[in-house]
């Protein structure tokens, strides 16, 4: 089973970013995202438990850097070349334009993305 990233469905797009994902990979959603510096997911997670992402993610940073802030207030920067695991209970702020692939459980990922879509509509983004 394989797919080229260009063939993955686009689920969100702005002039500066593109988010692609596909389900059906052994119960996981595969996402390839290109997100600009300054993007802060925190406002989009408001209303979820602890106002944070409750979906774990495993992945790799192809380019750029992203700062994770966990529910316990600890932080880490994940950057070009890093393989990562982000447990449930986090938010993220893009420190440098980032290209990232991640793998997430379908159910939790779907719940978070649905919430983000609603928040973006509310905020007029």
N, CA, C and O atoms as a Tinker XYZ file with bonds, in Angstrom:
   500  protein
     1  N      0.850000   -1.167000    0.000000    73     2
     2  CA     0.000000    0.000000    0.000000    64     1     3
     3  C      0.896000    1.230000    0.000000    63     2     4     5
     4  O      1.777000    1.361000    0.849000    81     3
     5  N      0.668000    2.138000   -0.960000    73     3     6
     6  CA     1.461000    3.362000   -1.021000    64     5     7
     7  C      0.665000    4.444000   -1.735000    63     6     8     9
     8  O     -0.316000    4.160000   -2.424000    81     7
     9  N      1.099000    5.682000   -1.562000    73     7    10
    10  CA     0.510000    6.804000   -2.272000    64     9    11
    11  C      1.559000    7.905000   -2.339000    63    10    12    13
    12  O      2.319000    8.101000   -1.390000    81    11
    13  N      1.601000    8.612000   -3.440000    73    11    14
    14  CA     2.470000    9.770000   -3.580000    64    13    15
    15  C      1.826000   10.930000   -2.830000    63    14    16    17
    16  O      0.605000   11.079000   -2.862000    81    15
    17  N      2.612000   11.740000   -2.168000    73    15    18
    18  CA     2.031000   12.843000   -1.381000    64    17    19
    19  C      1.190000   13.765000   -2.247000    63    18    20    21
    20  O      0.207000   14.324000   -1.761000    81    19
    21  N      1.543000   13.940000   -3.509000    73    19    22
    22  CA     0.768000   14.806000   -4.408000    64    21    23
    23  C     -0.614000   14.227000   -4.706000    63    22    24    25
    24  O     -1.515000   14.951000   -5.129000    81    23
    25  N     -0.780000   12.925000   -4.486000    73    23    26
    26  CA    -2.065000   12.273000   -4.731000    64    25    27
    27  C     -2.933000   12.198000   -3.480000    63    26    28    29
    28  O     -4.085000   11.768000   -3.543000    81    27
    29  N     -2.378000   12.618000   -2.344000    73    27    30
    30  CA    -3.158000   12.630000   -1.107000    64    29    31
    31  C     -4.177000   13.761000   -1.179000    63    30    32    33
    32  O     -3.851000   14.851000   -1.649000    81    31
    33  N     -5.405000   13.523000   -0.723000    73    31    34
    34  CA    -6.420000   14.575000   -0.752000    64    33    35
    35  C     -6.013000   15.794000    0.088000    63    34    36    37
    36  O     -5.483000   15.655000    1.191000    81    35
    37  N     -6.268000   16.973000   -0.450000    73    35    38
    38  CA    -6.054000   18.221000    0.285000    64    37    39
    39  C     -7.269000   18.428000    1.183000    63    38    40    41
    40  O     -8.403000   18.452000    0.703000    81    39
    41  N     -7.034000   18.577000    2.481000    73    39    42
    42  CA    -8.140000   18.752000    3.426000    64    41    43
    43  C     -8.269000   20.185000    3.922000    63    42    44    45
    44  O     -9.348000   20.608000    4.337000    81    43
    45  N     -7.178000   20.924000    3.879000    73    43    46
    46  CA    -7.203000   22.352000    4.235000    64    45    47
    47  C     -6.120000   23.040000    3.429000    63    46    48    49
    48  O     -5.022000   22.512000    3.252000    81    47
    49  N     -6.454000   24.241000    2.938000    73    47    50
    50  CA    -5.465000   24.990000    2.177000    64    49    51
    51  C     -5.710000   26.480000    2.364000    63    50    52    53
    52  O     -6.848000   26.949000    2.347000    81    51
    53  N     -4.625000   27.204000    2.541000    73    51    54
    54  CA    -4.644000   28.658000    2.571000    64    53    55
    55  C     -3.569000   29.108000    1.585000    63    54    56    57
    56  O     -2.859000   28.266000    1.036000    81    55
    57  N     -3.434000   30.389000    1.350000    73    55    58
    58  CA    -2.377000   30.821000    0.430000    64    57    59
    59  C     -0.973000   30.383000    0.871000    63    58    60    61
    60  O     -0.084000   30.221000    0.035000    81    59
    61  N     -0.771000   30.190000    2.196000    73    59    62
    62  CA     0.556000   29.857000    2.723000    64    61    63
    63  C      0.728000   28.415000    3.175000    63    62    64    65
    64  O      1.845000   27.996000    3.478000    81    63
    65  N     -0.354000   27.653000    3.226000    73    63    66
    66  CA    -0.229000   26.300000    3.773000    64    65    67
    67  C     -1.065000   25.301000    2.985000    63    66    68    69
    68  O     -2.017000   25.653000    2.289000    81    67
    69  N     -0.674000   24.057000    3.123000    73    67    70
    70  CA    -1.437000   22.967000    2.513000    64    69    71
    71  C     -1.363000   21.770000    3.454000    63    70    72    73
    72  O     -0.289000   21.377000    3.909000    81    71
    73  N     -2.525000   21.208000    3.731000    73    71    74
    74  CA    -2.603000   20.039000    4.604000    64    73    75
    75  C     -3.283000   18.923000    3.826000    63    74    76    77
    76  O     -4.403000   19.072000    3.337000    81    75
    77  N     -2.581000   17.806000    3.725000    73    75    78
    78  CA    -3.098000   16.639000    3.014000    64    77    79
    79  C     -3.188000   15.492000    4.010000    63    78    80    81
    80  O     -2.327000   15.347000    4.878000    81    79
    81  N     -4.236000   14.672000    3.882000    73    79    82
    82  CA    -4.244000   13.447000    4.666000    64    81    83
    83  C     -5.115000   12.391000    4.020000    63    82    84    85
    84  O     -5.985000   12.671000    3.195000    81    83
    85  N     -4.845000   11.174000    4.429000    73    83    86
    86  CA    -5.587000   10.027000    3.919000    64    85    87
    87  C     -5.716000    9.004000    5.038000    63    86    88    89
    88  O     -4.774000    8.774000    5.797000    81    87
    89  N     -6.883000    8.399000    5.131000    73    87    90
    90  CA    -7.132000    7.365000    6.139000    64    89    91
    91  C     -6.939000    5.985000    5.519000    63    90    92    93
    92  O     -6.678000    5.855000    4.323000    81    91
    93  N     -7.070000    4.973000    6.345000    73    91    94
    94  CA    -7.044000    3.605000    5.853000    64    93    95
    95  C     -5.678000    2.959000    5.830000    63    94    96    97
    96  O     -5.465000    1.981000    5.113000    81    95
    97  N     -4.761000    3.484000    6.594000    73    95    98
    98  CA    -3.429000    2.909000    6.672000    64    97    99
    99  C     -3.289000    2.182000    8.006000    63    98   100   101
   100  O     -2.612000    2.652000    8.921000    81    99
   101  N     -3.943000    1.028000    8.095000    73    99   102
   102  CA    -3.867000    0.234000    9.316000    64   101   103
   103  C     -4.466000    0.925000   10.521000    63   102   104   105
   104  O     -3.941000    0.807000   11.628000    81   103
   105  N     -5.563000    1.649000   10.320000    73   103   106
   106  CA    -6.197000    2.373000   11.416000    64   105   107
   107  C     -5.573000    3.728000   11.690000    63   106   108   109
   108  O     -5.935000    4.406000   12.652000    81   107
   109  N     -4.643000    4.118000   10.847000    73   107   110
   110  CA    -3.955000    5.397000   11.014000    64   109   111
   111  C     -4.321000    6.349000    9.870000    63   110   112   113
   112  O     -4.664000    5.924000    8.766000    81   111
   113  N     -4.239000    7.636000   10.167000    73   111   114
   114  CA    -4.325000    8.670000    9.149000    64   113   115
   115  C     -2.904000    9.124000    8.872000    63   114   116   117
   116  O     -2.141000    9.402000    9.797000    81   115
   117  N     -2.549000    9.200000    7.595000    73   115   118
   118  CA    -1.252000    9.718000    7.177000    64   117   119
   119  C     -1.484000   11.156000    6.736000    63   118   120   121
   120  O     -2.375000   11.423000    5.930000    81   119
   121  N     -0.691000   12.081000    7.258000    73   119   122
   122  CA    -0.826000   13.495000    6.910000    64   121   123
   123  C      0.518000   14.049000    6.456000    63   122   124   125
   124  O      1.553000   13.779000    7.066000    81   123
   125  N      0.489000   14.825000    5.381000    73   123   126
   126  CA     1.672000   15.558000    4.934000    64   125   127
   127  C      1.265000   17.019000    4.904000    63   126   128   129
   128  O      0.354000   17.405000    4.171000    81   127
   129  N      1.945000   17.831000    5.704000    73   127   130
   130  CA     1.559000   19.228000    5.869000    64   129   131
   131  C      2.724000   20.163000    5.591000    63   130   132   133
   132  O      3.871000   19.878000    5.937000    81   131
   133  N      2.404000   21.283000    4.959000    73   131   134
   134  CA     3.342000   22.378000    4.752000    64   133   135
   135  C      2.698000   23.600000    5.387000    63   134   136   137
   136  O      1.674000   24.096000    4.917000    81   135
   137  N      3.321000   24.081000    6.475000    73   135   138
   138  CA     2.696000   25.107000    7.306000    64   137   139
   139  C      3.686000   26.246000    7.535000    63   138   140   141
   140  O      4.855000   25.997000    7.827000    81   139
   141  N      3.224000   27.509000    7.404000    73   139   142
   142  CA     4.150000   28.638000    7.531000    64   141   143
   143  C      4.501000   28.998000    8.969000    63   142   144   145
   144  O      3.762000   28.725000    9.915000    81   143
   145  N      5.671000   29.628000    9.082000    73   143   146
   146  CA     6.149000   30.179000   10.351000    64   145   147
   147  C      5.063000   31.072000   10.946000    63   146   148   149
   148  O      4.390000   31.824000   10.241000    81   147
   149  N      4.916000   30.964000   12.258000    73   147   150
   150  CA     3.947000   31.806000   12.966000    64   149   151
   151  C      2.596000   31.146000   13.189000    63   150   152   153
   152  O      1.796000   31.644000   13.982000    81   151
   153  N      2.325000   30.044000   12.513000    73   151   154
   154  CA     1.055000   29.351000   12.719000    64   153   155
   155  C      1.006000   28.827000   14.147000    63   154   156   157
   156  O      1.910000   28.123000   14.597000    81   155
   157  N     -0.053000   29.179000   14.845000    73   155   158
   158  CA    -0.252000   28.758000   16.235000    64   157   159
   159  C     -1.571000   27.989000   16.289000    63   158   160   161
   160  O     -2.636000   28.553000   16.040000    81   159
   161  N     -1.495000   26.725000   16.611000    73   159   162
   162  CA    -2.698000   25.892000   16.653000    64   161   163
   163  C     -3.518000   26.094000   17.924000    63   162   164   165
   164  O     -4.648000   25.614000   18.012000    81   163
   165  N     -2.966000   26.794000   18.904000    73   163   166
   166  CA    -3.621000   26.943000   20.198000    64   165   167
   167  C     -5.056000   27.465000   20.091000    63   166   168   169
   168  O     -5.952000   26.867000   20.687000    81   167
   169  N     -5.316000   28.558000   19.355000    73   167   170
   170  CA    -6.701000   29.045000   19.275000    64   169   171
   171  C     -7.653000   28.038000   18.620000    63   170   172   173
   172  O     -8.846000   28.020000   18.925000    81   171
   173  N     -7.127000   27.206000   17.727000    73   171   174
   174  CA    -7.968000   26.238000   17.032000    64   173   175
   175  C     -8.320000   25.031000   17.895000    63   174   176   177
   176  O     -9.218000   24.259000   17.557000    81   175
   177  N     -7.615000   24.873000   19.001000    73   175   178
   178  CA    -7.863000   23.745000   19.902000    64   177   179
   179  C     -8.742000   24.124000   21.086000    63   178   180   181
   180  O     -9.132000   23.260000   21.872000    81   179
   181  N     -9.060000   25.418000   21.219000    73   179   182
   182  CA    -9.906000   25.879000   22.313000    64   181   183
   183  C    -11.238000   25.139000   22.272000    63   182   184   185
   184  O    -11.883000   25.044000   21.228000    81   183
   185  N    -11.636000   24.617000   23.429000    73   183   186
   186  CA   -12.891000   23.884000   23.527000    64   185   187
   187  C    -12.693000   22.378000   23.611000    63   186   188   189
   188  O    -13.598000   21.662000   24.040000    81   187
   189  N    -11.534000   21.889000   23.211000    73   187   190
   190  CA   -11.212000   20.482000   23.410000    64   189   191
   191  C    -10.739000   20.288000   24.856000    63   190   192   193
   192  O    -10.433000   21.264000   25.542000    81   191
   193  N    -10.678000   19.048000   25.315000    73   191   194
   194  CA   -10.216000   18.786000   26.682000    64   193   195
   195  C     -8.851000   19.435000   26.888000    63   194   196   197
   196  O     -7.936000   19.236000   26.089000    81   195
   197  N     -8.718000   20.211000   27.962000    73   195   198
   198  CA    -7.505000   20.965000   28.295000    64   197   199
   199  C     -7.108000   21.950000   27.198000    63   198   200   201
   200  O     -5.982000   22.447000   27.186000    81   199
   201  N     -8.027000   22.232000   26.282000    73   199   202
   202  CA    -7.741000   23.138000   25.149000    64   201   203
   203  C     -6.500000   22.684000   24.393000    63   202   204   205
   204  O     -5.672000   23.496000   23.981000    81   203
   205  N     -6.389000   21.369000   24.219000    73   203   206
   206  CA    -5.224000   20.830000   23.526000    64   205   207
   207  C     -5.623000   19.640000   22.656000    63   206   208   209
   208  O     -6.740000   19.131000   22.741000    81   207
   209  N     -4.692000   19.218000   21.832000    73   207   210
   210  CA    -4.900000   18.094000   20.925000    64   209   211
   211  C     -4.849000   16.789000   21.714000    63   210   212   213
   212  O     -3.870000   16.514000   22.408000    81   211
   213  N     -5.903000   15.994000   21.606000    73   211   214
   214  CA    -5.955000   14.726000   22.342000    64   213   215
   215  C     -5.556000   13.533000   21.461000    63   214   216   217
   216  O     -5.815000   12.380000   21.806000    81   215
   217  N     -4.925000   13.828000   20.323000    73   215   218
   218  CA    -4.503000   12.777000   19.397000    64   217   219
   219  C     -2.984000   12.635000   19.420000    63   218   220   221
   220  O     -2.275000   13.627000   19.248000    81   219
   221  N     -2.472000   11.430000   19.627000    73   219   222
   222  CA    -1.023000   11.248000   19.517000    64   221   223
   223  C     -0.586000   11.234000   18.049000    63   222   224   225
   224  O     -1.364000   10.881000   17.163000    81   223
   225  N      0.662000   11.621000   17.807000    73   223   226
   226  CA     1.210000   11.663000   16.451000    64   225   227
   227  C      2.632000   11.107000   16.457000    63   226   228   229
   228  O      3.399000   11.333000   17.393000    81   227
   229  N      2.965000   10.383000   15.403000    73   227   230
   230  CA     4.320000    9.899000   15.163000    64   229   231
   231  C      4.723000   10.439000   13.802000    63   230   232   233
   232  O      3.911000   10.406000   12.878000    81   231
   233  N      5.957000   10.939000   13.638000    73   231   234
   234  CA     6.300000   11.482000   12.341000    64   233   235
   235  C      7.734000   11.906000   12.187000    63   234   236   237
   236  O      8.621000   11.509000   12.943000    81   235
   237  N      7.934000   12.746000   11.157000    73   235   238
   238  CA     9.268000   13.182000   10.742000    64   237   239
   239  C      9.169000   14.597000   10.184000    63   238   240   241
   240  O      8.242000   14.924000    9.443000    81   239
   241  N     10.143000   15.433000   10.555000    73   239   242
   242  CA    10.216000   16.798000   10.043000    64   241   243
   243  C     11.202000   16.820000    8.871000    63   242   244   245
   244  O     12.398000   16.588000    9.047000    81   243
   245  N     10.683000   17.102000    7.681000    73   243   246
   246  CA    11.531000   17.196000    6.488000    64   245   247
   247  C     12.273000   18.522000    6.433000    63   246   248   249
   248  O     13.412000   18.603000    5.975000    81   247
   249  N     11.591000   19.563000    6.916000    73   247   250
   250  CA    12.152000   20.911000    6.824000    64   249   251
   251  C     11.468000   21.795000    7.854000    63   250   252   253
   252  O     10.262000   21.677000    8.073000    81   251
   253  N     12.231000   22.681000    8.488000    73   251   254
   254  CA    11.650000   23.655000    9.394000    64   253   255
   255  C     11.711000   23.253000   10.851000    63   254   256   257
   256  O     12.481000   22.375000   11.241000    81   255
   257  N     10.873000   23.921000   11.662000    73   255   258
   258  CA    10.853000   23.668000   13.105000    64   257   259
   259  C      9.476000   24.005000   13.662000    63   258   260   261
   260  O      8.804000   24.928000   13.203000    81   259
   261  N      9.081000   23.234000   14.656000    73   259   262
   262  CA     7.791000   23.432000   15.311000    64   261   263
   263  C      7.985000   23.242000   16.817000    63   262   264   265
   264  O      8.683000   22.327000   17.255000    81   263
   265  N      7.364000   24.112000   17.589000    73   263   266
   266  CA     7.470000   24.038000   19.055000    64   265   267
   267  C      6.201000   23.396000   19.600000    63   266   268   269
   268  O      5.086000   23.803000   19.273000    81   267
   269  N      6.398000   22.388000   20.433000    73   267   270
   270  CA     5.289000   21.705000   21.088000    64   269   271
   271  C      5.202000   22.204000   22.515000    63   270   272   273
   272  O      6.216000   22.340000   23.200000    81   271
   273  N      3.987000   22.476000   22.959000    73   271   274
   274  CA     3.727000   22.842000   24.346000    64   273   275
   275  C      2.743000   21.795000   24.874000    63   274   276   277
   276  O      1.633000   21.650000   24.360000    81   275
   277  N      3.170000   21.077000   25.902000    73   275   278
   278  CA     2.364000   19.993000   26.459000    64   277   279
   279  C      1.505000   20.492000   27.610000    63   278   280   281
   280  O      1.748000   21.561000   28.170000    81   279
   281  N      0.501000   19.699000   27.952000    73   279   282
   282  CA    -0.424000   20.081000   29.023000    64   281   283
   283  C      0.286000   20.359000   30.341000    63   282   284   285
   284  O     -0.190000   21.160000   31.146000    81   283
   285  N      1.428000   19.700000   30.570000    73   283   286
   286  CA     2.169000   19.938000   31.817000    64   285   287
   287  C      3.063000   21.179000   31.720000    63   286   288   289
   288  O      3.869000   21.443000   32.612000    81   287
   289  N      2.911000   21.944000   30.617000    73   287   290
   290  CA     3.642000   23.204000   30.345000    64   289   291
   291  C      5.078000   22.988000   29.889000    63   290   292   293
   292  O      5.792000   23.961000   29.643000    81   291
   293  N      5.523000   21.729000   29.767000    73   291   294
   294  CA     6.854000   21.496000   29.202000    64   293   295
   295  C      6.798000   21.778000   27.696000    63   294   296   297
   296  O      5.738000   21.705000   27.075000    81   295
   297  N      7.958000   22.101000   27.128000    73   295   298
   298  CA     8.041000   22.445000   25.716000    64   297   299
   299  C      9.230000   21.743000   25.082000    63   298   300   301
   300  O     10.197000   21.390000   25.758000    81   299
   301  N      9.141000   21.548000   23.772000    73   299   302
   302  CA    10.277000   21.065000   23.003000    64   301   303
   303  C     10.166000   21.586000   21.578000    63   302   304   305
   304  O      9.071000   21.816000   21.063000    81   303
   305  N     11.330000   21.767000   20.951000    73   303   306
   306  CA    11.394000   22.161000   19.543000    64   305   307
   307  C     11.741000   20.909000   18.752000    63   306   308   309
   308  O     12.698000   20.204000   19.072000    81   307
   309  N     10.954000   20.641000   17.714000    73   307   310
   310  CA    11.207000   19.526000   16.809000    64   309   311
   311  C     11.583000   20.150000   15.479000    63   310   312   313
   312  O     10.860000   21.003000   14.964000    81   311
   313  N     12.733000   19.723000   14.910000    73   311   314
   314  CA    13.256000   20.420000   13.738000    64   313   315
   315  C     13.708000   19.459000   12.646000    63   314   316   317
   316  O     13.657000   18.239000   12.807000    81   315
   317  N     14.146000   20.029000   11.546000    73   315   318
   318  CA    14.587000   19.272000   10.378000    64   317   319
   319  C     15.388000   18.040000   10.787000    63   318   320   321
   320  O     16.352000   18.128000   11.548000    81   319
   321  N     14.963000   16.884000   10.261000    73   319   322
   322  CA    15.664000   15.632000   10.520000    64   321   323
   323  C     15.197000   14.877000   11.741000    63   322   324   325
   324  O     15.619000   13.741000   11.958000    81   323
   325  N     14.328000   15.481000   12.552000    73   323   326
   326  CA    13.870000   14.821000   13.766000    64   325   327
   327  C     12.705000   13.872000   13.485000    63   326   328   329
   328  O     11.774000   14.206000   12.752000    81   327
   329  N     12.780000   12.686000   14.084000    73   327   330
   330  CA    11.663000   11.753000   14.155000    64   329   331
   331  C     11.004000   12.025000   15.502000    63   330   332   333
   332  O     11.698000   12.238000   16.496000    81   331
   333  N      9.674000   12.022000   15.547000    73   331   334
   334  CA     9.029000   12.409000   16.794000    64   333   335
   335  C      7.852000   11.519000   17.160000    63   334   336   337
   336  O      7.283000   10.811000   16.330000    81   335
   337  N      7.514000   11.590000   18.440000    73   335   338
   338  CA     6.259000   11.095000   18.995000    64   337   339
   339  C      5.721000   12.204000   19.870000    63   338   340   341
   340  O      6.392000   12.653000   20.798000    81   339
   341  N      4.502000   12.651000   19.575000    73   339   342
   342  CA     3.826000   13.646000   20.395000    64   341   343
   343  C      2.638000   12.970000   21.058000    63   342   344   345
   344  O      1.678000   12.620000   20.370000    81   343
   345  N      2.668000   12.775000   22.363000    73   343   346
   346  CA     1.526000   12.151000   23.032000    64   345   347
   347  C      0.324000   13.094000   23.063000    63   346   348   349
   348  O      0.449000   14.295000   22.823000    81   347
   349  N     -0.824000   12.529000   23.359000    73   347   350
   350  CA    -2.031000   13.345000   23.530000    64   349   351
   351  C     -1.756000   14.413000   24.582000    63   350   352   353
   352  O     -1.017000   14.188000   25.540000    81   351
   353  N     -2.371000   15.589000   24.381000    73   351   354
   354  CA    -2.218000   16.674000   25.344000    64   353   355
   355  C     -1.145000   17.665000   24.938000    63   354   356   357
   356  O     -0.164000   17.854000   25.657000    81   355
   357  N     -1.326000   18.301000   23.785000    73   355   358
   358  CA    -0.315000   19.252000   23.299000    64   357   359
   359  C     -0.958000   20.290000   22.384000    63   358   360   361
   360  O     -2.085000   20.128000   21.915000    81   359
   361  N     -0.218000   21.340000   22.153000    73   359   362
   362  CA    -0.504000   22.293000   21.093000    64   361   363
   363  C      0.817000   22.551000   20.382000    63   362   364   365
   364  O      1.871000   22.114000   20.842000    81   363
   365  N      0.760000   23.270000   19.248000    73   363   366
   366  CA     1.976000   23.476000   18.461000    64   365   367
   367  C      1.999000   24.875000   17.868000    63   366   368   369
   368  O      0.968000   25.436000   17.498000    81   367
   369  N      3.208000   25.421000   17.789000    73   367   370
   370  CA     3.453000   26.727000   17.175000    64   369   371
   371  C      4.606000   26.538000   16.191000    63   370   372   373
   372  O      5.672000   26.045000   16.562000    81   371
   373  N      4.390000   26.928000   14.945000    73   371   374
   374  CA     5.406000   26.743000   13.914000    64   373   375
   375  C      6.465000   27.839000   14.062000    63   374   376   377
   376  O      6.160000   29.027000   13.953000    81   375
   377  N      7.709000   27.428000   14.311000    73   375   378
   378  CA     8.833000   28.347000   14.514000    64   377   379
   379  C      9.510000   28.736000   13.197000    63   378   380   381
   380  O      9.980000   29.864000   13.051000    81   379
   381  N      9.561000   27.808000   12.245000    73   379   382
   382  CA    10.111000   28.030000   10.897000    64   381   383
   383  C      9.187000   27.288000    9.944000    63   382   384   385
   384  O      8.669000   26.229000   10.298000    81   383
   385  N      8.966000   27.820000    8.734000    73   383   386
   386  CA     8.141000   27.109000    7.757000    64   385   387
   387  C      8.469000   25.630000    7.845000    63   386   388   389
   388  O      9.639000   25.248000    7.841000    81   387
   389  N      7.431000   24.790000    7.926000    73   387   390
   390  CA     7.657000   23.376000    8.192000    64   389   391
   391  C      7.002000   22.488000    7.135000    63   390   392   393
   392  O      5.910000   22.770000    6.640000    81   391
   393  N      7.713000   21.403000    6.809000    73   391   394
   394  CA     7.172000   20.311000    5.995000    64   393   395
   395  C      7.291000   19.078000    6.872000    63   394   396   397
   396  O      8.373000   18.741000    7.353000    81   395
   397  N      6.153000   18.404000    7.073000    73   395   398
   398  CA     6.079000   17.357000    8.075000    64   397   399
   399  C      5.175000   16.224000    7.604000    63   398   400   401
   400  O      4.165000   16.457000    6.939000    81   399
   401  N      5.544000   15.011000    7.951000    73   399   402
   402  CA     4.648000   13.870000    7.763000    64   401   403
   403  C      4.377000   13.292000    9.133000    63   402   404   405
   404  O      5.285000   13.150000    9.953000    81   403
   405  N      3.099000   12.952000    9.378000    73   403   406
   406  CA     2.790000   12.297000   10.640000    64   405   407
   407  C      1.723000   11.237000   10.455000    63   406   408   409
   408  O      0.955000   11.244000    9.493000    81   407
   409  N      1.709000   10.330000   11.412000    73   407   410
   410  CA     0.790000    9.200000   11.428000    64   409   411
   411  C      0.036000    9.262000   12.741000    63   410   412   413
   412  O      0.638000    9.372000   13.809000    81   411
   413  N     -1.296000    9.191000   12.657000    73   411   414
   414  CA    -2.129000    9.386000   13.838000    64   413   415
   415  C     -3.306000    8.423000   13.815000    63   414   416   417
   416  O     -3.785000    8.069000   12.737000    81   415
   417  N     -3.785000    7.989000   14.982000    73   415   418
   418  CA    -4.979000    7.137000   15.016000    64   417   419
   419  C     -6.161000    7.842000   14.350000    63   418   420   421
   420  O     -6.448000    9.001000   14.651000    81   419
   421  N     -6.843000    7.140000   13.448000    73   419   422
   422  CA    -7.921000    7.741000   12.650000    64   421   423
   423  C     -8.997000    8.415000   13.494000    63   422   424   425
   424  O     -9.383000    9.550000   13.213000    81   423
   425  N     -9.485000    7.731000   14.524000    73   423   426
   426  CA   -10.604000    8.264000   15.304000    64   425   427
   427  C    -10.249000    9.604000   15.948000    63   426   428   429
   428  O    -10.943000   10.601000   15.748000    81   427
   429  N     -9.169000    9.617000   16.719000    73   427   430
   430  CA    -8.784000   10.837000   17.426000    64   429   431
   431  C     -8.411000   11.945000   16.452000    63   430   432   433
   432  O     -8.770000   13.104000   16.663000    81   431
   433  N     -7.694000   11.601000   15.390000    73   431   434
   434  CA    -7.304000   12.604000   14.403000    64   433   435
   435  C     -8.549000   13.225000   13.763000    63   434   436   437
   436  O     -8.622000   14.441000   13.587000    81   435
   437  N     -9.516000   12.388000   13.421000    73   435   438
   438  CA   -10.757000   12.891000   12.831000    64   437   439
   439  C    -11.495000   13.844000   13.754000    63   438   440   441
   440  O    -12.027000   14.862000   13.311000    81   439
   441  N    -11.527000   13.511000   15.047000    73   439   442
   442  CA   -12.194000   14.380000   16.018000    64   441   443
   443  C    -11.512000   15.737000   16.093000    63   442   444   445
   444  O    -12.180000   16.771000   16.100000    81   443
   445  N    -10.185000   15.737000   16.151000    73   443   446
   446  CA    -9.440000   16.998000   16.249000    64   445   447
   447  C     -9.609000   17.822000   14.971000    63   446   448   449
   448  O     -9.829000   19.031000   15.039000    81   447
   449  N     -9.509000   17.174000   13.810000    73   447   450
   450  CA    -9.635000   17.913000   12.554000    64   449   451
   451  C    -11.040000   18.490000   12.374000    63   450   452   453
   452  O    -11.193000   19.591000   11.844000    81   451
   453  N    -12.051000   17.766000   12.804000    73   451   454
   454  CA   -13.423000   18.286000   12.737000    64   453   455
   455  C    -13.545000   19.538000   13.600000    63   454   456   457
   456  O    -14.144000   20.532000   13.189000    81   455
   457  N    -12.970000   19.478000   14.798000    73   455   458
   458  CA   -13.005000   20.627000   15.704000    64   457   459
   459  C    -12.252000   21.817000   15.099000    63   458   460   461
   460  O    -12.742000   22.946000   15.132000    81   459
   461  N    -11.068000   21.562000   14.549000    73   459   462
   462  CA   -10.283000   22.634000   13.926000    64   461   463
   463  C    -11.057000   23.262000   12.779000    63   462   464   465
   464  O    -11.059000   24.484000   12.631000    81   463
   465  N    -11.712000   22.448000   11.968000    73   463   466
   466  CA   -12.519000   22.980000   10.869000    64   465   467
   467  C    -13.615000   23.910000   11.361000    63   466   468   469
   468  O    -13.852000   24.962000   10.767000    81   467
   469  N    -14.284000   23.529000   12.443000    73   467   470
   470  CA   -15.334000   24.373000   13.018000    64   469   471
   471  C    -14.750000   25.676000   13.560000    63   470   472   473
   472  O    -15.323000   26.748000   13.362000    81   471
   473  N    -13.604000   25.580000   14.245000    73   471   474
   474  CA   -12.988000   26.790000   14.795000    64   473   475
   475  C    -12.540000   27.732000   13.684000    63   474   476   477
   476  O    -12.678000   28.949000   13.806000    81   475
   477  N    -12.004000   27.173000   12.601000    73   475   478
   478  CA   -11.559000   28.015000   11.480000    64   477   479
   479  C    -12.773000   28.731000   10.879000    63   478   480   481
   480  O    -12.678000   29.904000   10.518000    81   479
   481  N    -13.896000   28.049000   10.769000    73   479   482
   482  CA   -15.120000   28.678000   10.244000    64   481   483
   483  C    -15.568000   29.799000   11.169000    63   482   484   485
   484  O    -15.936000   30.878000   10.703000    81   483
   485  N    -15.541000   29.554000   12.483000    73   483   486
   486  CA   -15.917000   30.575000   13.465000    64   485   487
   487  C    -15.024000   31.807000   13.369000    63   486   488   489
   488  O    -15.491000   32.942000   13.468000    81   487
   489  N    -13.718000   31.556000   13.171000    73   487   490
   490  CA   -12.756000   32.644000   13.132000    64   489   491
   491  C    -12.671000   33.298000   11.747000    63   490   492   493
   492  O    -11.962000   34.286000   11.559000    81   491
   493  N    -13.397000   32.738000   10.793000    73   491   494
   494  CA   -13.409000   33.296000    9.446000    64   493   495
   495  C    -12.119000   33.061000    8.687000    63   494   496   497
   496  O    -11.749000   33.867000    7.834000    81   495
   497  N    -11.426000   31.965000    8.984000    73   495   498
   498  CA   -10.167000   31.671000    8.300000    64   497   499
   499  C    -10.390000   30.736000    7.137000    63   498   500
   500  O     -9.439000   30.377000    6.442000    81   499
